[in-house]
Amino acid sequence: MGGFTLSNLVSKRVGNSAVVTIVEPQSRLPFAPAFQWLVFGWRQPEKIQRAPTSLVKRKNVRMVSDRVEKIDVNERTVKTQSQTIRYDKLVISLGTEFAFDQVPGLEAFSHNAYSIEGALKLRGAIDNFDGGSIAIGISRLPIKCPPAPYELALLLEEHFRRIKKRAEIHFFTPEPHPVPAAGTVIGKQVERLLNSHGIKYLSKTKLARVDKDKVLFDNGSELKYDILITTPPHRSSQVVRDAGLTDDSGWIPVNPHNLATRHEDVFAIGDITSIETPHGHAPYLPKAGVFAQGQAEVVANNLAVSITKKGEMKQWGGEGSCYLQVAKSESAFLKGAFLSNPPRLEFHPPRRKWFLEKLRLEKEWLKL
Ligand SMILES: Cc1cc2nc3c(=O)[nH]c(=O)nc-3n(C[C@H](O)[C@H](O)[C@H](O)COP(=O)(O)OP(=O)(O)OC[C@H]3O[C@@H](n4cnc5c(N)ncnc54)[C@H](O)[C@@H]3O)c2cc1C
């Protein structure tokens, strides 16, 4: 989300003063917020992916369909399997990887909706479910799009209620309350939503191990399940850790206003960054596409200004919003200035209009 947004904007602005090289192994890019719609058959995979055709047709854009294998910030090079690319300015937008190995049994026994394949597999499990117990939870923090697992729990409850199948849903998480970055007041509102749907909520409950029919937590308790769905642990790419770009957080620290890393002419945006919050609701800014895109706009602008000497430099303000879908065509809306101290945060209860807004975002992304 960040990398292509930035490449699109910067290549439009710099004309023939610069070449934008995009390194990306996938030829079709998914709209991740729609993965959960695959689970319920509301979308088919081909409808939530797009090829960046119009972008790669531009004369000043070069696409390298390969994985980054090494970044050398001293030599100013990016190495892929097939070539070494020299850069004047580098923007890193590699997102997150999943570290299933951090929890024994997780990969073998748990479903997830964090890829197209994962969501389709989960759909199969739900179609074959005969009623019983569903455990859904967050295994480790931080995660991308913190409301997404809550959204999935609410949608599952609605689904089974609609098709009249008995499903007892438990939600477990190491968080003290839902969506910690949004503060306790909004957290309580989300918790009330879970309660009103009969979902049992286990906060401060860290997953230790997964067995074939039960999960075990750090506090010694257990939970039996018929279907287990988890948000897998996230980590940054080995490539940026090897390049010395990360800090103790495991992610790339950046200046929140211009997304500069500690290395000259190297910027990082989106999920791979860690941005400390000034207010302590959560230690770091949450990972979300809306932030990746907002940061991409600022960095694209500033790169274009520094190359063309036209326009004014901008700063990123930490604003963002997201939708928490609670039913097939109804979403709540969360909005905030996450870097203000105190943060200015709003929670708007579920309405059809917020759901329609998310559909609009999906359309915009798919035509980019
Ligand atoms: C189920 C779900 C629901 C979500 N809902 C929302 C929502 O409603 N709102 C919202 O704002 N966000 C949402 N998100 C989060 C959002 O998708 C991410 O925050 C966003 O995609 C982050 O953008 P990014 O550019 O940092 O990383 P990504 O979009 O993940 O892009 C990273 C790219 O790097 C590429 N890459 C990785 N490693 C390499 C390598 N070694 N070499 C070359 N390329 C590589 C990948 O192929 C990928 O294309 C959701 C996510 C999920 C999973």
The ligand as an ORCA input file, in Angstrom:
! r2SCAN-3c Opt
* xyz 0 1
  C      -7.208     -8.546      7.265
  C      -6.611     -7.169      7.179
  C      -7.449     -6.062      7.256
  C      -6.907     -4.781      7.177
  N      -7.754     -3.699      7.211
  C      -7.244     -2.449      7.148
  C      -8.112     -1.313      7.165
  O      -9.345     -1.430      7.195
  N      -7.533     -0.088      7.135
  C      -6.180      0.080      7.095
  O      -5.715      1.226      7.082
  N      -5.335     -0.974      7.065
  C      -5.833     -2.223      7.088
  N      -4.985     -3.308      7.050
  C      -3.537     -3.095      7.139
  C      -2.903     -2.742      5.816
  O      -3.155     -3.731      4.846
  C      -1.392     -2.598      6.020
  O      -1.170     -1.761      7.131
  C      -0.742     -1.998      4.797
  O      -0.851     -2.890      3.718
  C       0.718     -1.646      5.064
  O       1.296     -1.130      3.914
  P       2.857     -1.326      3.664
  O       3.171     -0.621      2.390
  O       3.627     -0.973      4.867
  O       3.032     -2.902      3.488
  P       2.315     -3.887      2.447
  O       1.093     -3.300      1.865
  O       2.200     -5.182      3.171
  O       3.393     -4.038      1.292
  C       4.626     -4.646      1.503
  C       5.125     -5.126      0.152
  O       6.493     -5.492      0.253
  C       6.696     -6.640     -0.555
  N       7.883     -7.325     -0.028
  C       8.033     -7.954      1.142
  N       9.291     -8.444      1.266
  C       9.945     -8.097      0.122
  C      11.272     -8.287     -0.345
  N      12.196     -8.953      0.358
  N      11.593     -7.770     -1.549
  C      10.680     -7.080     -2.291
  N       9.403     -6.862     -1.894
  C       9.052     -7.382     -0.698
  C       5.421     -7.437     -0.408
  O       5.267     -8.328     -1.501
  C       4.355     -6.350     -0.358
  O       3.815     -6.071     -1.623
  C      -5.505     -4.611      7.067
  C      -4.675     -5.720      6.976
  C      -5.211     -6.984      7.025
  C      -4.294     -8.181      6.894
*
